[in-house]
Amino acid sequence: MQKKQDPHEIALMRSIIETTIELNMANRNFETANDEKLIDYYSYQIKANKAKLDYLIREVKQKGMVMDVINELELKSYQTDAI
C-alpha cells in the first residue's frame, strides 16, 4: 500500500523540478547570449534560480523528505492526472 503524499510535499517537489528546469534553461540561454543586456539578464536568472533551489532543498531536508526518482515519477503522474 502506498502512502498518500501531503499536498505541500507535492508542491515542494514540483517547485524543485520546475526551478531546476528554469535554471537549466537560463544556463543554456546564457551560453548562447551575445548581447550584454541578455547576459546580465540570464546571469540574474541563474543566481535567482540557484537561491530558490537552495531554499527549496533546505525545506525538503527540514521536513525529512527524500527527493528520489520514485517521487519524481509519482509527481509526474499526479501532474498528468490533474490535467
N, C-alpha and C positions, 0 to 999 in steps of 0.2 A: 504494500500500500504506500503510495506516495504522499508526502507531506505537502499540504497546500501552502503555497508561499504567500507571505504577507504582501499586500499591495505596495507598501512602502519599500520593501525589499526589491520588488519587481521594478519599481520606478528608479531605484538606485542603480540596479543593473542596466536598465535601459539607458540611463544617463551616462553610465560609463561607456557603453558601446557607442552611443551617439557621439560623445565627446572624443572618443578615440578615432572615429571616422572623420570628424571635423578636423582633428589635429593632423591626421594623415593627409587630408585634402589641402590644408593650409601649408604643410611641408612641401607637397608636390607643386602647389602654385608658387610658393616662394622660390623653389628651384628654377622655375621657368620664367619668373617675372623679369622684365627688362626695363621697367620704369621705376625710378627712385621712390615715387609715392606708393606704388604697388608693393615694393619691397618692404617699406615701412609698415604698410597695412598688414601684410602677411606675417611680418615679424610680431606685430601686436597680437594677431590672431593666435599664433603659435604660443606666445607667452601666456595669453589668457586661457587657452585650452589646457596647457600644462598645469596652470594653477588650479583650474576647475577639476582636472583629473586627479591631482594630488588631494584635493579636498574630498572628492567622492571616494577615493580609495581609503582615506582615513576614516570616513563614515562607515564604510563596509567593515573595516578592521575593528572599529569600536563596537559594532553590532555582532561581531563574531561570525559574520557571513563568509562564505567561501565562493569566490567567483571562479567557476570552472566551466569546462566545455558543456557538461550536462546542464548547468544553469543557463548558459547561453542558448542552448538548443531549446530548452523549455521556454525561455523568454521569446525566442523567435516564433515558436508555435503559438504562444499566447498572443503575440502581435498579429499573427496571421488570423487567428480565431476572432480577434477584435475587429478586424476589417470588414 
